[in-house]
Amino acid sequence: MIYVGQKLYLAGSGQSNAYTVKSGDTLSNIANIFHTTWQALAQKNGIANPNVIYVGQTIQI
């Protein structure tokens, strides 16, 4: 695995499978970046309240 900035990339795949939450991020804007929905991210990551994510938290895409 190779770390580039705040995103985790699998070597050779060119696609991110995780995202580290930064200040100001919302689940909705993270979902938009990765062309998915906040509902899908919340379900995949066991997030009960989509309005509560933390800086430094790793979100599986």
C-alpha positions as CSV (number, residue, x, y, z in Angstrom):
1,M,0.0,0.0,0.0
2,I,1.1,3.5,-0.7
3,Y,-0.1,6.6,1.2
4,V,-0.6,9.7,-0.8
5,G,-1.8,12.7,1.2
6,Q,-4.9,11.7,3.1
7,K,-6.0,8.9,0.8
8,L,-4.9,5.3,1.0
9,Y,-4.2,3.7,-2.4
10,L,-3.6,0.0,-3.1
11,A,-0.5,-0.4,-5.1
12,G,-1.2,-0.8,-8.8
13,S,-5.0,-0.2,-8.5
14,G,-5.0,3.5,-8.8
15,Q,-8.2,3.6,-6.8
16,S,-8.7,4.6,-3.2
17,N,-10.4,2.3,-0.8
18,A,-10.3,4.5,2.3
19,Y,-10.4,8.2,3.2
20,T,-9.2,10.0,6.3
21,V,-11.6,12.6,7.5
22,K,-10.2,16.2,7.5
23,S,-11.5,19.3,9.3
24,G,-14.7,20.6,7.5
25,D,-15.5,17.2,5.9
26,T,-19.0,15.8,5.9
27,L,-20.1,12.3,5.0
28,S,-22.0,13.9,2.1
29,N,-19.0,15.7,0.6
30,I,-16.9,12.6,1.0
31,A,-19.5,10.5,-0.8
32,N,-19.6,13.1,-3.6
33,I,-15.8,12.8,-4.0
34,F,-16.1,9.1,-4.5
35,H,-19.3,9.0,-6.5
36,T,-21.4,7.2,-3.9
37,T,-24.0,8.2,-1.3
38,W,-23.7,9.2,2.3
39,Q,-26.1,6.4,3.1
40,A,-23.8,3.8,1.5
41,L,-20.8,5.1,3.4
42,A,-22.7,5.2,6.7
43,Q,-23.9,1.6,6.3
44,K,-20.5,0.3,5.2
45,N,-18.7,2.0,8.1
46,G,-21.3,1.4,10.8
47,I,-22.0,5.1,11.3
48,A,-25.3,5.4,13.2
49,N,-25.4,9.2,13.1
50,P,-24.1,10.5,9.7
51,N,-23.8,14.0,11.2
52,V,-21.0,12.8,13.5
53,I,-17.7,12.0,12.0
54,Y,-14.3,12.8,13.4
55,V,-11.1,14.3,12.1
56,G,-8.6,11.5,11.6
57,Q,-11.4,8.9,11.2
58,T,-10.9,6.4,8.4
59,I,-13.9,6.0,6.1
60,Q,-14.0,2.8,4.0
61,I,-15.2,3.6,0.5
